[in-house]
Amino acid sequence: RSENERKSNELEEAKKLQEQCSDLMVKKLGVEHPDTLTSIGNLALTLKALGDHAGAKKIEEQVVALREKHSGPEHPDTLKSIGNLSFTLRALGEHSRAKRLQELVLNLMKKKLGLEHPDTLTSMENLALTLREMGNLADAKSLEEQGLDLRKKKLGIEHPDTLKSMSNMASILLDLGKLIDAKNLQEQCLSLMKKHLGLEHPDTLRNMGNMAFTIKALGDYANAKNLE
């Protein structure tokens, strides 16, 4: 049995258990109880892992509506649920709606948590990714630069979140056709990832693949082959 089949079977088992758990919580606590909403939200995450984004969207929209009603639009749990919904919308190609929700979450997090809070920076990163997928590279670059600078200041250049931002920034530069800048940033990022995450870490391997693509785009096929 392949690794993918094993993971799929595990996710299906998790889905069944989460459905049972959610049904029991609805009966015992009611659908509007915070613990019930957390359980239902976890089920939506499993559905996404199984590729059922439409099913996850339906659940997450219900969770957001109930959290807004009972906890308010600015509660951390509400903001987290809105963020989860925005991921699902982006996966479904509903980028405009995802962008509106992410802008809402980012503005509220800036207000409630401050610009340098890790959750605020994650929201900034998510919005930048959506802008990039929409082709709005100028705004994506501006937002990513801001997030990267803040992460360097707050977490240090060697932190995994900073390295992730650095890798995303390099991808935006590549999209903008700034191949040399992208390559230089990828080289710096890859060196730090090898040192602090290890050669076999998924982020290291992903950045290695991205760098190979950039080097190939620059016409250096020999070095690109060494990275692939």
Backbone torsions as a table, in degrees:
resi	resn	phi	psi	omega
1	ARG	NA	131.5	-176.2
2	SER	-73.9	163.5	179.1
3	GLU	-62.0	-39.7	179.3
4	ASN	-63.8	-40.5	178.0
5	GLU	-64.4	-41.3	179.2
6	ARG	-61.7	-46.2	-179.9
7	LYS	-64.3	-39.9	179.4
8	SER	-63.4	-42.6	178.4
9	ASN	-64.5	-39.4	178.4
10	GLU	-64.7	-40.1	178.7
11	LEU	-66.4	-38.1	178.2
12	GLU	-64.7	-39.8	176.9
13	GLU	-65.6	-42.0	178.2
14	ALA	-62.2	-40.3	179.0
15	LYS	-60.3	-45.7	-179.9
16	LYS	-61.3	-44.3	179.8
17	LEU	-65.4	-41.0	179.8
18	GLN	-67.2	-36.3	176.5
19	GLU	-64.3	-42.6	177.9
20	GLN	-63.8	-44.1	-179.7
21	CYS	-63.4	-44.1	-179.7
22	SER	-64.5	-41.7	178.7
23	ASP	-61.8	-42.5	179.1
24	LEU	-65.7	-39.5	179.4
25	MET	-66.6	-38.7	176.9
26	VAL	-60.1	-42.6	-179.0
27	LYS	-68.8	-42.2	-173.8
28	LYS	-84.4	-40.5	-172.5
29	LEU	-110.1	-22.1	-175.5
30	GLY	97.0	153.2	-174.5
31	VAL	-69.1	-20.9	-175.6
32	GLU	-92.0	-3.5	-179.6
33	HIS	-68.9	138.9	-178.8
34	PRO	-54.1	-39.4	179.6
35	ASP	-66.9	-36.5	176.6
36	THR	-64.3	-43.4	-179.4
37	LEU	-65.2	-36.2	176.0
38	THR	-64.4	-42.5	179.0
39	SER	-63.2	-43.9	179.1
40	ILE	-65.6	-38.5	178.1
41	GLY	-63.3	-38.1	177.3
42	ASN	-64.5	-36.2	176.3
43	LEU	-62.4	-40.8	178.7
44	ALA	-61.7	-38.9	178.2
45	LEU	-62.8	-39.2	178.1
46	THR	-67.5	-39.1	176.9
47	LEU	-60.5	-40.0	178.1
48	LYS	-64.0	-41.3	178.9
49	ALA	-62.4	-28.1	177.8
50	LEU	-86.0	-4.0	178.9
51	GLY	91.1	4.0	180.0
52	ASP	-91.6	72.3	-177.0
53	HIS	-71.1	-31.4	178.2
54	ALA	-65.3	-42.9	177.3
55	GLY	-65.3	-38.9	178.4
56	ALA	-65.6	-40.3	-180.0
57	LYS	-59.6	-44.7	-179.8
58	LYS	-59.6	-43.5	-180.0
59	ILE	-68.1	-46.0	-175.8
60	GLU	-66.3	-34.6	175.6
61	GLU	-63.7	-38.3	177.1
62	GLN	-65.4	-44.0	-179.0
63	VAL	-63.3	-44.7	179.7
64	VAL	-60.5	-45.9	-178.8
65	ALA	-60.8	-43.1	-178.7
66	LEU	-71.4	-38.2	177.9
67	ARG	-67.2	-40.0	177.9
68	GLU	-62.6	-38.2	-178.8
69	LYS	-67.5	-42.9	-169.9
70	HIS	-102.7	-24.5	-179.6
71	SER	-113.0	-16.1	-179.1
72	GLY	95.9	155.8	-175.2
73	PRO	-69.9	-17.1	-175.6
74	GLU	-102.7	1.5	-179.4
75	HIS	-68.9	141.3	-179.7
76	PRO	-53.7	-38.8	179.0
77	ASP	-65.7	-36.8	177.2
78	THR	-65.2	-45.2	-179.2
79	LEU	-63.7	-39.0	177.9
80	LYS	-64.0	-41.5	179.7
81	SER	-66.2	-38.7	176.9
82	ILE	-64.2	-41.2	177.7
83	GLY	-61.3	-42.1	177.7
84	ASN	-62.0	-41.1	178.2
85	LEU	-63.5	-39.4	-179.0
86	SER	-63.7	-36.4	176.0
87	PHE	-61.1	-43.3	-179.3
88	THR	-65.1	-42.9	179.1
89	LEU	-61.7	-40.4	178.9
90	ARG	-63.8	-41.3	178.9
91	ALA	-64.0	-29.8	179.1
92	LEU	-86.5	0.1	179.8
93	GLY	84.8	8.3	179.4
94	GLU	-90.2	65.4	-171.4
95	HIS	-67.7	-37.1	-177.7
96	SER	-63.3	-43.7	178.6
97	ARG	-69.5	-39.3	176.7
98	ALA	-59.2	-43.0	179.6
99	LYS	-61.8	-44.9	179.6
100	ARG	-60.4	-43.5	179.8
101	LEU	-66.8	-40.6	-179.5
102	GLN	-67.8	-35.9	176.0
103	GLU	-65.0	-40.5	177.7
104	LEU	-61.4	-49.2	-179.3
105	VAL	-61.8	-44.9	-178.2
106	LEU	-62.1	-44.3	180.0
107	ASN	-63.7	-41.0	179.7
108	LEU	-69.3	-37.5	179.0
109	MET	-68.6	-38.7	174.9
110	LYS	-58.1	-42.0	-178.3
111	LYS	-69.6	-44.2	-172.9
112	LYS	-87.5	-36.9	-171.3
113	LEU	-110.6	-22.4	-176.4
114	GLY	98.8	158.7	-173.4
115	LEU	-66.9	-30.8	-173.2
116	GLU	-94.0	0.6	-179.2
117	HIS	-66.9	140.7	-179.3
118	PRO	-53.6	-39.0	-179.9
119	ASP	-67.7	-35.5	176.7
120	THR	-64.8	-43.7	-179.4
121	LEU	-66.3	-36.0	175.6
122	THR	-64.5	-41.0	177.3
123	SER	-62.9	-39.1	177.5
124	MET	-62.3	-42.6	178.7
125	GLU	-62.1	-44.6	-179.0
126	ASN	-62.4	-42.3	179.0
127	LEU	-65.2	-40.4	178.9
128	ALA	-60.8	-40.5	178.8
129	LEU	-64.0	-40.3	178.5
130	THR	-65.6	-43.3	178.5
131	LEU	-60.6	-39.7	178.8
132	ARG	-63.2	-44.5	180.0
133	GLU	-65.6	-27.1	177.9
134	MET	-81.5	-6.8	-179.6
135	GLY	87.4	5.9	178.5
136	ASN	-88.8	73.2	-170.5
137	LEU	-72.0	-32.5	-179.2
138	ALA	-63.5	-48.3	179.5
139	ASP	-69.3	-36.2	177.5
140	ALA	-61.9	-43.6	179.9
141	LYS	-63.7	-44.5	-179.7
142	SER	-60.7	-44.3	-178.8
143	LEU	-69.4	-41.1	179.9
144	GLU	-65.7	-39.4	177.8
145	GLU	-61.7	-43.5	179.1
146	GLN	-62.4	-46.6	179.9
147	GLY	-63.9	-41.0	-180.0
148	LEU	-64.1	-44.6	179.0
149	ASP	-61.2	-41.9	-179.3
150	LEU	-68.1	-37.6	179.0
151	ARG	-68.8	-39.4	175.9
152	LYS	-59.4	-43.6	-178.4
153	LYS	-68.4	-43.4	-173.2
154	LYS	-84.7	-40.8	-171.7
155	LEU	-109.3	-21.9	-175.1
156	GLY	96.4	156.7	-173.6
157	ILE	-71.3	-19.1	-175.5
158	GLU	-93.1	-3.8	-178.3
159	HIS	-69.6	141.5	-179.9
160	PRO	-53.9	-38.1	179.3
161	ASP	-67.2	-37.2	177.1
162	THR	-65.4	-42.6	179.7
163	LEU	-64.9	-36.4	176.3
164	LYS	-63.7	-43.1	177.9
165	SER	-62.5	-40.1	179.3
166	MET	-62.0	-43.2	179.2
167	SER	-64.4	-42.4	178.3
168	ASN	-64.8	-38.5	178.2
169	MET	-62.1	-41.6	178.4
170	ALA	-61.8	-37.9	179.4
171	SER	-65.9	-38.1	177.2
172	ILE	-66.1	-42.5	177.5
173	LEU	-60.3	-38.2	177.5
174	LEU	-63.5	-44.6	178.2
175	ASP	-60.4	-33.7	-179.6
176	LEU	-79.8	-3.1	179.8
177	GLY	83.0	10.5	179.2
178	LYS	-90.6	73.7	-169.6
179	LEU	-66.6	-41.8	-178.9
180	ILE	-65.1	-45.0	178.4
181	ASP	-61.9	-41.5	179.1
182	ALA	-63.2	-44.8	-179.8
183	LYS	-62.2	-44.8	-179.2
184	ASN	-61.7	-41.5	-179.9
185	LEU	-70.0	-39.1	178.1
186	GLN	-65.1	-38.1	177.7
187	GLU	-63.1	-44.4	177.9
188	GLN	-63.2	-44.7	-178.6
189	CYS	-64.7	-43.3	-178.7
190	LEU	-64.2	-41.5	178.4
191	SER	-60.2	-43.7	-179.8
192	LEU	-69.7	-38.3	179.5
193	MET	-65.8	-42.2	177.9
194	LYS	-59.4	-40.6	-176.6
195	LYS	-71.9	-43.0	-169.9
196	HIS	-104.4	-22.1	179.6
197	LEU	-110.0	-26.2	-177.8
198	GLY	100.4	154.7	-175.0
199	LEU	-65.8	-29.6	-174.1
200	GLU	-95.5	2.7	179.0
201	HIS	-66.8	139.9	-179.1
202	PRO	-53.7	-39.0	179.7
203	ASP	-66.9	-37.6	177.6
204	THR	-64.3	-46.3	-179.3
205	LEU	-64.9	-38.4	178.8
206	ARG	-64.4	-44.5	-179.8
207	ASN	-66.1	-34.5	177.5
208	MET	-62.9	-42.5	177.7
209	GLY	-65.2	-40.4	178.3
210	ASN	-63.7	-40.5	-179.7
211	MET	-66.7	-38.5	176.8
212	ALA	-60.3	-40.4	178.6
213	PHE	-63.0	-42.5	-179.0
214	THR	-65.5	-45.4	-179.7
215	ILE	-62.7	-38.6	177.9
216	LYS	-64.2	-39.9	178.5
217	ALA	-63.9	-27.0	177.1
218	LEU	-83.5	-3.6	177.2
219	GLY	90.8	5.6	-179.2
220	ASP	-93.9	75.6	-173.1
221	TYR	-70.3	-30.8	-178.8
222	ALA	-64.6	-49.8	179.4
223	ASN	-68.7	-33.2	177.8
224	ALA	-63.1	-40.2	-179.9
225	LYS	-63.5	-34.7	179.9
226	ASN	-66.0	-26.3	-179.4
227	LEU	-88.5	-22.5	-174.6
228	GLU	-77.3	NA	NA
